[in-house]
Amino acid sequence: MNAPVPAKHLEPAAPQQGPHRAISQLEIDQRVFDLYDEYCHGGIDRREFLKRASAICVGGLVMAQALLPRYAQAQTISFTDPRIKASYVTYPSPGGNSGTMRGYLVQPTGAGPFPSVLVIYENRGLNPYIEDVARRAAADGFLAFAPDGLFPVGGYPGNDDDGRTLQAGLDQAKLRTDLLNGARFLKAHKLSNGKLGATGFCYGGGVVNFLATAMGADLHAGVPYYGAAAETASVPKIKSPLLIQYAENDERINAMWPAFEAALKAAGVPHQAFFYPGTQHGFHNNSTPRYVEAAAKLSWERTVAFFKKHLA
């Protein structure tokens, strides 16, 4: 159970159709993907990303522009879907950046109680993609909650560039406290059955690993997507099973896996890792060409099954 398990063979994503898509993942140079990863993680700004991409190869600028998110296509579950009820709520966050935080709470229809799943954003705030993931979780029967770590500075600003800048300006230790308090809020919610799972993407994947160390037995299942590994010294504090989702082409994150895996094994933490062939960091995010439909669908099916197993 502890060895990394390669995902079954996935065919490359077919080119997307429609006026919003001029280029597919298969047509993008890997060097442009690597630059985009640097841009997403704050290493360079948008202007520098586009400049460097245009110098890499013929068509590099078009490739770079195609990688910028189109959130209109990210919605898979409408906020008016009859299976769910969504609202923005506030919660107390002592020790955080502002003392009070806000998040997006989505409940399945029905009386409950429901198993609960915390959804942690990337590094740019509660954008439409993450809200849709919360709705997906609720449609699958979970009480889902997606905190907006940017609430103390006005919330998600409507675009990822400004969101990333706002995120970088926050006190990072207090931000983690805000997200930890969000997990505690959800676990104690009147509609929760008391069983808590957490999933997150990129920065959020790292937060899931952090929550596993910080919450111990109070977290019942964690599914980090391509997130930074937990600190090795803190791994023995993890008491929840982990389902760890990795992209095949993600050198920065994947380089952390051998040490993380060794620490998990040494601590006896139940875990399973999947590496999805032909994917880039961010393959679950369906608003950019990094999205791979087959891998995203398979990973989400595994995520839902894992939570249903451990949070019932």
Secondary structure, DSSP 8 states (H G I E B T S, - for coil): --S-EE-----------STT-SS-GGGS-HHHHHHHHHHHTTSS-HHHHHHHHHHHSTTHHHHHHHHS--GGGT-SS-TT-TTEEEEEEEEEETTSSSEEEEEEEEEESSS--EEEEEEE--SS-S-HHHHHHHHHHHHTT-EEEEEETTGGGTS--SSHHHHHHHHHHS-HHHHHHHHHHHHHHHHT-TTEEEEEEEEEETHHHHHHHHHHHHHGGG--EEEEES-----GGGGGG--S-EEEEEEEE-HHHHTTHHHHHHHHHHHT--EEEEEEEEEETTTT-TTSTT--HHHHHHHHHHHHHHHHHHH-
